[in-house]
Amino acid sequence: MKNYLNFENEIKELETQLDNLKDPYNNEGISEVNTNKISLFEEKVNKKLKKIYSELNPWQITQVARHEDRPKAKFFIENLFEDFISLCGDRFYGEDKSVIAGFAKFNNQSVLVIGQEKGENLEERLDRNFGMMRPEGYRKSIRLMELANKFNIPIITFIDTPGAYPGVGAEERGQAEAIARSIESCMKLKVPTISIIIGEGGSGGAIALASASKVIMLENSIYSVISPEGCATILWRDPKKTLEAAQAMKLTSNELFELNIIDEIIEEPIGGAHRDKEKILESTRKSIQKNLDYFKNLNEDEIILHRNNKFLNIGRSGGFSSTSSVNSGLSFNKISKFNFLKDKIFANKKILAISLISILIISLAIYLL
C-alpha cells in the first residue's frame, strides 16, 4: 500500500483510478485491459507529479524527506556495496543500533561505510531509536574512522537523523563530548570522506558525521540546526508555524548549495526518491565514484587542507583560498600570512616614527622655553 502526503491527494485519486484500469477484476464483471487509457492516465499522473514537485515549499520538502517509504541507509548499503562486514560496539559501553557501520567494497575499492538508520517499520524504528544516535554510536563511528584512517581507506557516510538522542542516559554518558570528538575526528582524517544526506540532516547529530571532504544531498532532503517544529516553538511559541520556520531556516538542498554549505545535489526521480529506488541508487553510485576519483591524486596534506578550506570558506565571500585549487590555496595562505605580518610591521614602524617625532617636538619646546 502506497503512502501519500497531504499535498498528494490529487495524485492519490489518479493512481487509484490507474490501478483499477490495470486490474479490471476489481470492477463489476470482467473486461479487457485498455492499454491506451492506461498510457493516458500514466502521462496524467507524471504531469501532475511534475507540477506539484516543482512548486514544493520548504515545509513540504521536509515532509518528503521524512516520507516513511523513502530509501534508508540500510537500503543503500545493501545495494551499493559488496562484502559488507558490520562492526559493533564502542569498546566503552555497548552497541547503538541507530547506526550501521562496517567495511565493504565499492567497485572493488575498500571503503568504510557508516549509515544512520531509522528503520522500515514501527518495531525496527523503536529498536533503532528512530535514527537518533547515542554517545556509544558516535564513539563506535570514531573508533572505525580512526581505523580506516590508519589503513588509508576512504569513508562514506549516509546521514538520516532528526538529531542526536536527548535522553537523560545519553547526557549522563557524555552525548555532547561524543559529538564534539566525532567532529574533531572527522576534521583530522587524512583520508577522503563523503557524506550523503539521504533524508533528514538534523542538528549536531548530523554534523558529527557530516564534517566531510564532500557533503552531498539528495534533492528532497533537508539539513538544518533544528527541526522546523522546534524552531517555530522557540521563535514564535507556536509549533504550527512550521512553514515560516522552514522558509527562514534555509534547509533545502538548493538553498544550501547556493550558500556553499553543501557541494552537490543528487537529482531525485519525479515524486521523490521512494518512487524509483533503482534510479536513485544509480545516481548515488555515480556521485560516489566521481567524488572518490576526485581525491585519488591528492596526498594526505592536500586532503586535510581541502576539507579545512571548505569549512573555513562557509559564510565568507572569498574565503582563505583564491581559487578552488588546493595548491593555490596553500600558496595563497602563505601570501596572506606574509602580507599580514608585513602590514603589522609597517603599522608598528609608523607608530614608532610618530612617537619619536612627538618626543623631539616636546624636547625642542622645553629647550626653547
Buried (B, 14 or more C-beta within 10 A) or exposed (E): EEEBBEBBEBBEEBBEBBEEBBEBEEEEEEEEEEEEEEEEBBEBBBEBBEEBBEEBEBBBBBBBBBBEBBBBBBBBBEEBBEEBEEBBEBEEBBEBBBBBBBBBEBEEEBBBBBBBBBBBEEEBBEEBBBBBBBBBBBBBBBBBBEEBBEEEBBBBBBBBBBBBBEEEEBBEBBBEEBBBBBBEBBBEBBBBBBBBBBBBBBBBBBBBBBBBBBBBBBBBBBBBBBBBBBBBBEEEEEBEBBBBBBBBBBBBBBBBBEEEBBBBBBBBBBBBBBBBBEBBBEBBBEBBEEBBEBBEEBEEEBBBBBBBBBBEBEEEEEBBBBEEEBEEBBEBBEEEEEEEEEEEEEEEEEEEEEEEEEEEEEEEEEEEE
